Amino acid sequence: MWSAITRQGCALTSRHRNSCKMMMKRQVLLLTLLGFVTVWMLQTGQLNWIMKPFEERTCFINDSRPKHTNVAFLKTHKTGSSTMLNILFRFAERHNLTVALPKGAQFAYPNLFTSDLVDPHTKPPNIITNHMRFNKKELEKLMPPDTVYITIMREPSAMFESLFDYFYPFCQSMNRVPNKSISEFLDNPFKYYRPHEGDSMFARNCLTFDLGGDKDSFHMDYGARLAAQVEETFSLVMISDYFDESLILLRHLLKWDLEDIVYFKSNMRSEKAKKKMTPELSAKIRAWNSIDAYLFDHFNASLWRQLHAIGLDCVARELQLLDKAQKKLSRTCFGQEMPRLNSGSKIKDSALKPWIPKDVDIVGYELATDLSAERQALCTKFVMPELPYIDAIRKAQSERYKKQHELENA
C-alpha cells in the first residue's frame, strides 16, 4: 500500500521523481527486513506474531514469576489427553526442555509405572505425559521436586461411549458383545465382563484404573477416598468437557503465556461415528462406572470453584482471547477460521496421518497447500498426531543426548 501511494506521488510531482524513487527503495528494504524477521520468528517456533495483540489484554500479565517448566501430566484414556500431549510437546520444544519417553511404545501400561521404564536418552526430564498407570512414588523418583502434577477427566457416559467404540476390537469384555452394542452390554455387563483380563480396564472405571485405583472396588466410600488422594497429589484436574476453561486454569497455575496453550484437537472421531446417548443409557453407564462418575462429579465441581476464585469475568476475557488467537492460527495454517478435517484413511502425509483402530472413523488435518516452508513446519507441529510426534521428540532428544555424551567424554 505504501508503494502504491508513493508511485502516485511521483507521478504527480515529476520534479521530485528521484527522491520518490529513493523513498520506494527504502520501503522495499523495510518490507524485506520485516519479512526476514517474520521468518526468523517462525523458525524459532514462536507465535508472538499471532499472540502479541492478544497477550497485552490478558488477566495475568502482572504476574512476574517465571514459567513453571516441570510438569507430570497423567494422560487418561479418551478424555482429550492427546490434545494436551501435543500442547506439552510443543511447550517442551519451544523452551528446550526434556520429555521423558518410554523405552518401548508406552510405559508398560496396564502395569503400574516404574521409573526404569524411561528411555535413558530422555533423562533427567522436565515433562512426562505418555500413557501410564499412575504410581506416585516411582514418578517422584524420576521428576524434579517442584514438579506440578496435572490430569484430566471427562463426563463418564461420553467417555465410556468413546472407549467402547475405540477399544471394541481389542478389549475382550467388549468384543464379546454382538454388534458393538453398548446397551446390550449394560443390560447384563457380567455376562461379558471379566475383571481379571488384561484389557478389562477399558470396560469399567477406566479413569479410576489409570489413576492407580481399584476399578472393581465395591466399598461405599472408595470414590471419596480416591478423590482425596487425587486432590492431595494433583494441583489441577482438568475437565475435558470444559477444556478451554481448564486451559485458563493451567495457564494461571503454570504462569504460561497465551501462546503456550493454543491448540487444535487431536485424535478425534468424526461426528457421525459418535453414538447418541439417551438419558437412560447415560444413567446405566454412570451406574456401571460409579467410581469414575464420583470422581468426575467431584472434580467438575472443584474446577468451577477455581474458576469462580479467579473471577468469571476474567475467565470469559481469557476465553475470548484464546478463541481469537486460535482462529488467527487457523487462518494461517488452513486459510480459513475452521481447521480443514479429513478422514484419517485419506490423509497421505505420514507426519499428519493418525493411528486408526479397526472400524473407527478417526479424522485428521490437511494444511493449506500454499504455506511457506517455515509455516508448514510450524503448523505441522500443531496438528501432528501422537505417534509421529513421539518419534520426532525421541529422535531429537537422542541426538541431543549423544552430543552431550560426546562432549562429556571428549
C-alpha positions as CSV (number, residue, x, y, z in Angstrom):
1,M,0.0,0.0,0.0
2,W,2.9,2.4,0.8
3,S,4.5,1.7,-2.6
4,A,1.2,2.5,-4.4
5,I,0.8,5.8,-2.6
6,T,4.5,6.7,-3.3
7,R,4.1,5.9,-7.0
8,Q,1.0,8.2,-7.2
9,G,3.1,11.0,-5.6
10,C,5.9,10.5,-8.0
11,A,3.6,10.7,-11.0
12,L,2.1,14.0,-9.7
13,T,5.4,15.7,-8.9
14,S,7.8,14.7,-11.6
15,R,10.5,17.1,-10.4
16,H,10.8,15.1,-7.2
17,R,10.9,11.8,-9.1
18,N,14.5,10.9,-7.9
19,S,13.7,11.5,-4.3
20,C,10.5,9.4,-4.6
21,K,12.5,6.5,-6.1
22,M,14.8,6.6,-3.1
23,M,11.8,6.5,-0.8
24,M,10.4,3.5,-2.6
25,K,13.8,1.7,-2.3
26,R,13.8,2.3,1.4
27,Q,10.3,1.0,1.7
28,V,11.2,-2.2,-0.2
29,L,14.2,-2.6,2.1
30,L,12.0,-2.1,5.2
31,L,9.4,-4.7,3.9
32,T,12.2,-7.1,3.1
33,L,13.6,-6.7,6.6
34,L,10.1,-7.3,8.1
35,G,9.9,-10.5,6.0
36,F,13.2,-11.8,7.4
37,V,12.1,-11.0,11.0
38,T,8.8,-12.9,10.4
39,V,10.6,-15.9,9.0
40,W,13.0,-15.9,12.0
41,M,10.1,-15.9,14.4
42,L,8.6,-18.9,12.6
43,Q,11.8,-20.8,12.5
44,T,12.3,-20.3,16.3
45,G,8.8,-21.7,16.8
46,Q,7.5,-18.5,18.4
47,L,3.9,-17.4,18.0
48,N,4.4,-13.8,19.0
49,W,3.4,-12.7,15.5
50,I,0.0,-14.2,16.3
51,M,-0.2,-13.5,20.0
52,K,1.1,-10.0,20.5
53,P,-2.2,-8.2,20.0
54,F,-3.9,-10.6,22.5
55,E,-1.3,-11.0,25.2
56,E,-1.4,-7.4,26.2
57,R,-5.0,-7.7,27.2
58,T,-4.9,-10.9,29.3
59,C,-5.7,-11.1,33.0
60,F,-2.4,-12.5,34.2
61,I,0.3,-10.2,32.7
62,N,1.2,-8.6,36.0
63,D,2.4,-11.9,37.5
64,S,6.2,-11.6,37.2
65,R,7.0,-15.2,38.3
66,P,8.8,-17.3,35.6
67,K,7.1,-20.0,33.7
68,H,6.9,-23.4,35.5
69,T,8.5,-26.0,33.3
70,N,8.4,-29.2,35.4
71,V,5.1,-30.9,34.7
72,A,3.8,-34.5,35.1
73,F,0.6,-34.9,33.1
74,L,-1.3,-38.2,33.7
75,K,-2.7,-38.9,30.2
76,T,-6.0,-40.7,30.8
77,H,-7.9,-42.6,28.1
78,K,-10.5,-40.9,25.8
79,T,-10.5,-37.6,27.7
80,G,-8.9,-35.2,25.3
81,S,-5.5,-36.1,26.7
82,S,-3.9,-36.4,23.2
83,T,-4.5,-32.7,22.7
84,M,-2.8,-32.0,26.0
85,L,0.2,-34.1,24.9
86,N,0.5,-32.0,21.8
87,I,0.4,-28.8,23.9
88,L,3.1,-30.1,26.3
89,F,5.3,-31.4,23.5
90,R,5.3,-28.1,21.7
91,F,6.0,-26.3,25.0
92,A,8.9,-28.5,25.6
93,E,10.4,-27.9,22.2
94,R,10.0,-24.1,22.4
95,H,11.7,-24.0,25.8
96,N,14.4,-26.6,25.1
97,L,13.0,-29.0,27.8
98,T,13.4,-32.8,28.1
99,V,10.4,-35.0,27.8
100,A,10.5,-38.5,29.5
101,L,9.6,-41.1,26.9
102,P,9.1,-44.9,27.3
103,K,11.8,-47.3,26.1
104,G,9.1,-49.0,24.0
105,A,5.7,-47.9,22.8
106,Q,4.4,-47.0,26.2
107,F,5.2,-47.2,29.9
108,A,4.3,-50.9,30.2
109,Y,0.5,-50.0,30.5
110,P,-1.6,-51.5,32.1
111,N,1.1,-52.3,34.7
112,L,1.9,-49.6,37.2
113,F,4.5,-47.1,36.1
114,T,8.1,-47.6,37.2
115,S,11.0,-45.2,36.6
116,D,13.2,-47.8,35.0
117,L,10.7,-47.8,32.0
118,V,12.1,-44.4,30.9
119,D,14.4,-44.2,27.9
120,P,17.8,-43.1,29.4
121,H,18.2,-40.7,26.4
122,T,15.2,-38.8,27.9
123,K,16.5,-38.2,31.4
124,P,16.5,-36.2,33.5
125,P,13.1,-35.0,32.4
126,N,11.2,-31.8,32.8
127,I,7.9,-33.2,31.4
128,I,6.3,-36.6,31.3
129,T,3.0,-37.1,29.5
130,N,2.6,-40.5,27.8
131,H,0.0,-43.1,28.8
132,M,0.8,-44.8,32.1
133,R,-0.9,-46.2,35.2
134,F,-0.2,-43.7,37.9
135,N,2.4,-44.6,40.5
136,K,3.3,-41.5,42.6
137,K,6.3,-43.0,44.4
138,E,8.0,-44.0,41.1
139,L,7.3,-40.7,39.5
140,E,8.8,-38.8,42.4
141,K,12.0,-40.8,41.9
142,L,12.1,-39.5,38.3
143,M,10.8,-36.0,38.3
144,P,12.2,-32.8,40.0
145,P,10.9,-32.0,43.4
146,D,9.0,-28.9,42.2
147,T,7.0,-30.9,39.6
148,V,3.4,-29.9,39.2
149,Y,1.0,-32.9,38.7
150,I,-1.9,-32.5,36.4
151,T,-4.5,-34.9,34.9
152,I,-7.8,-34.7,33.0
153,M,-11.3,-36.2,33.4
154,R,-14.4,-36.5,31.2
155,E,-18.1,-36.9,31.7
156,P,-18.4,-40.7,32.2
157,S,-21.1,-41.5,29.7
158,A,-19.4,-39.7,26.8
159,M,-16.0,-41.2,27.9
160,F,-17.4,-44.8,28.0
161,E,-19.1,-44.4,24.6
162,S,-15.8,-43.4,23.2
163,L,-13.9,-46.2,25.0
164,F,-16.4,-48.7,23.7
165,D,-16.1,-47.6,20.1
166,Y,-12.3,-47.2,20.2
167,F,-11.3,-50.4,22.1
168,Y,-14.1,-52.8,21.0
169,P,-11.7,-54.7,18.7
170,F,-9.1,-55.1,21.4
171,C,-11.0,-55.4,24.7
172,Q,-12.4,-58.9,25.2
173,S,-15.1,-57.8,27.6
174,M,-16.4,-55.5,24.8
175,N,-15.7,-57.8,21.9
176,R,-17.9,-60.5,23.3
177,V,-20.9,-58.2,22.8
178,P,-22.6,-58.7,19.4
179,N,-23.0,-55.7,17.0
180,K,-20.9,-53.4,19.2
181,S,-24.0,-52.7,21.3
182,I,-23.3,-50.7,24.4
183,S,-26.9,-51.1,25.5
184,E,-26.7,-54.9,25.3
185,F,-23.5,-54.8,27.3
186,L,-25.1,-52.6,30.0
187,D,-28.2,-54.7,30.3
188,N,-26.1,-57.6,31.6
189,P,-22.5,-56.5,32.0
190,F,-21.3,-59.5,33.9
191,K,-22.3,-61.7,31.0
192,Y,-19.4,-60.2,29.1
193,Y,-17.1,-58.5,31.6
194,R,-14.1,-60.5,33.1
195,P,-12.4,-58.3,35.7
196,H,-9.1,-60.1,35.6
197,E,-8.5,-60.0,31.9
198,G,-5.5,-57.8,30.9
199,D,-7.6,-55.3,29.0
200,S,-10.7,-55.2,31.2
201,M,-9.9,-51.7,32.5
202,F,-11.3,-50.3,29.2
203,A,-14.7,-51.8,30.1
204,R,-15.1,-50.5,33.6
205,N,-13.9,-47.5,35.6
206,C,-11.0,-46.8,33.2
207,L,-10.3,-43.4,34.7
208,T,-10.0,-45.0,38.2
209,F,-7.6,-47.6,36.8
210,D,-5.4,-45.0,35.1
211,L,-5.1,-43.2,38.4
212,G,-3.8,-46.3,40.0
213,G,-7.0,-47.2,41.7
214,D,-9.2,-50.3,42.1
215,K,-11.7,-50.3,39.2
216,D,-13.7,-53.1,40.8
217,S,-14.0,-51.8,44.4
218,F,-17.4,-52.2,46.0
219,H,-16.7,-50.2,49.1
220,M,-19.2,-47.4,49.5
221,D,-16.6,-44.8,50.4
222,Y,-14.0,-45.8,47.9
223,G,-14.7,-43.0,45.5
224,A,-14.4,-40.4,48.2
225,R,-11.1,-41.8,49.5
226,L,-9.6,-42.0,46.0
227,A,-10.8,-38.4,45.3
228,A,-8.9,-37.2,48.4
229,Q,-5.7,-39.0,47.2
230,V,-6.0,-37.3,43.8
231,E,-6.7,-33.9,45.4
232,E,-3.6,-34.3,47.5
233,T,-1.3,-35.1,44.6
234,F,-2.7,-33.2,41.6
235,S,-2.5,-29.4,41.5
236,L,-5.1,-29.3,38.7
237,V,-7.6,-31.8,37.4
238,M,-8.8,-30.6,34.0
239,I,-12.2,-31.4,32.7
240,S,-12.4,-32.4,29.1
241,D,-16.0,-31.1,28.8
242,Y,-14.7,-27.6,29.7
243,F,-11.3,-27.9,28.0
244,D,-10.7,-24.2,27.3
245,E,-11.7,-23.2,30.8
246,S,-9.3,-25.9,32.1
247,L,-6.5,-24.4,30.0
248,I,-7.1,-21.0,31.5
249,L,-6.6,-22.5,35.0
250,L,-3.5,-24.4,33.7
251,R,-2.1,-21.1,32.3
252,H,-2.8,-19.4,35.6
253,L,-1.2,-22.2,37.6
254,L,2.0,-22.6,35.5
255,K,2.4,-18.9,34.6
256,W,2.4,-19.7,30.9
257,D,1.8,-17.3,28.0
258,L,-1.4,-17.5,25.9
259,E,0.8,-18.8,23.0
260,D,1.6,-21.9,25.2
261,I,-2.0,-23.1,25.3
262,V,-3.2,-22.5,21.7
263,Y,-4.2,-25.8,20.2
264,F,-6.0,-27.9,17.6
265,K,-7.8,-31.0,18.8
266,S,-6.0,-34.3,18.4
267,N,-7.2,-37.9,17.9
268,M,-10.9,-37.1,17.1
269,R,-13.6,-39.3,15.7
270,S,-15.9,-38.0,13.1
271,E,-19.3,-36.7,14.4
272,K,-21.2,-39.4,12.5
273,A,-19.1,-42.1,14.4
274,K,-20.4,-41.0,17.8
275,K,-23.4,-42.7,19.2
276,K,-26.2,-40.5,20.7
277,M,-26.7,-41.0,24.4
278,T,-30.2,-41.2,25.8
279,P,-30.7,-40.2,29.5
280,E,-31.4,-43.9,30.3
281,L,-28.2,-45.1,28.7
282,S,-26.2,-42.4,30.4
283,A,-27.6,-43.4,33.7
284,K,-26.7,-47.0,33.2
285,I,-23.1,-46.0,32.1
286,R,-22.7,-43.9,35.3
287,A,-24.0,-46.7,37.5
288,W,-21.6,-49.3,35.9
289,N,-18.7,-46.8,36.1
290,S,-19.7,-45.5,39.5
291,I,-16.2,-44.6,40.8
292,D,-15.4,-42.7,37.6
293,A,-18.8,-40.9,38.0
294,Y,-18.0,-39.9,41.5
295,L,-14.5,-38.6,40.6
296,F,-15.9,-36.6,37.7
297,D,-18.7,-35.0,39.7
298,H,-16.2,-34.2,42.5
299,F,-13.6,-32.6,40.2
300,N,-16.0,-30.9,37.9
301,A,-17.3,-29.0,41.0
302,S,-13.7,-28.3,42.0
303,L,-12.9,-26.9,38.6
304,W,-15.8,-24.4,38.8
305,R,-14.8,-23.3,42.3
306,Q,-11.4,-22.5,41.0
307,L,-12.8,-20.6,38.0
308,H,-15.0,-18.6,40.4
309,A,-12.0,-17.8,42.5
310,I,-10.1,-16.3,39.5
311,G,-13.3,-14.4,38.5
312,L,-15.7,-15.4,35.8
313,D,-15.3,-12.1,34.0
314,C,-11.5,-12.7,33.8
315,V,-12.1,-16.2,32.6
316,A,-14.5,-15.0,29.9
317,R,-12.0,-12.5,28.7
318,E,-9.3,-15.1,28.5
319,L,-11.6,-17.5,26.6
320,Q,-12.3,-14.8,24.1
321,L,-8.6,-14.1,23.6
322,L,-7.9,-17.8,23.2
323,D,-10.6,-18.1,20.6
324,K,-9.4,-15.2,18.6
325,A,-5.8,-16.5,18.7
326,Q,-6.9,-19.9,17.5
327,K,-8.9,-18.5,14.7
328,K,-6.0,-16.4,13.6
329,L,-3.7,-19.5,13.7
330,S,-6.3,-21.5,11.8
331,R,-6.3,-18.9,9.0
332,T,-2.5,-19.1,8.9
333,C,-2.5,-22.9,8.7
334,F,-5.7,-23.7,6.8
335,G,-6.6,-20.5,5.1
336,Q,-9.9,-20.3,7.0
337,E,-11.1,-19.8,10.5
338,M,-12.0,-23.5,11.0
339,P,-9.4,-26.3,10.5
340,R,-9.6,-28.5,7.4
341,L,-10.6,-32.0,8.5
342,N,-10.5,-35.2,6.5
343,S,-10.9,-38.9,7.2
344,G,-7.6,-40.2,8.6
345,S,-7.6,-43.0,6.0
346,K,-7.5,-40.4,3.2
347,I,-4.5,-38.5,4.6
348,K,-1.3,-39.3,2.7
349,D,1.3,-37.3,4.7
350,S,2.7,-39.7,7.2
351,A,3.5,-36.9,9.6
352,L,-0.2,-36.0,9.7
353,K,-1.8,-39.4,9.5
354,P,-3.4,-40.5,12.7
355,W,-3.4,-44.1,14.0
356,I,-6.8,-45.6,13.1
357,P,-8.2,-48.5,15.2
358,K,-10.2,-51.1,13.3
359,D,-13.6,-49.8,12.2
360,V,-13.2,-46.4,13.9
361,D,-13.5,-43.2,11.9
362,I,-10.7,-41.0,13.1
363,V,-10.2,-37.7,11.4
364,G,-7.0,-35.7,10.8
365,Y,-5.9,-32.4,9.4
366,E,-4.9,-31.2,6.0
367,L,-2.9,-28.0,5.9
368,A,-3.2,-25.3,3.3
369,T,-1.2,-26.2,0.2
370,D,0.4,-22.7,-0.3
371,L,2.3,-22.5,3.0
372,S,5.9,-21.4,3.1
373,A,8.4,-23.9,4.4
374,E,8.6,-22.1,7.7
375,R,4.9,-22.0,8.3
376,Q,4.5,-25.6,7.1
377,A,6.9,-26.7,9.7
378,L,5.2,-24.7,12.5
379,C,1.7,-25.7,11.6
380,T,2.6,-29.3,11.2
381,K,3.6,-29.5,14.9
382,F,0.1,-28.2,15.9
383,V,-1.7,-31.0,14.0
384,M,0.9,-33.8,14.3
385,P,-0.7,-37.0,15.7
386,E,0.6,-38.5,18.9
387,L,2.7,-41.4,17.5
388,P,4.6,-39.4,14.8
389,Y,5.2,-36.6,17.4
390,I,6.6,-39.1,19.9
391,D,9.0,-40.4,17.2
392,A,10.1,-36.8,16.3
393,I,10.7,-35.9,20.0
394,R,12.6,-39.2,20.6
395,K,14.9,-38.6,17.6
396,A,15.6,-35.0,18.6
397,Q,16.3,-35.9,22.2
398,S,18.5,-38.9,21.3
399,E,20.6,-36.7,19.1
400,R,21.0,-34.1,21.8
401,Y,21.9,-36.8,24.4
402,K,24.6,-38.3,22.2
403,K,26.1,-34.9,21.5
404,Q,26.2,-34.1,25.2
405,H,27.7,-37.5,26.0
406,E,30.4,-37.0,23.4
407,L,31.3,-33.6,24.8
408,E,31.5,-35.0,28.4
409,N,33.8,-37.8,27.2
410,A,36.0,-35.7,24.9
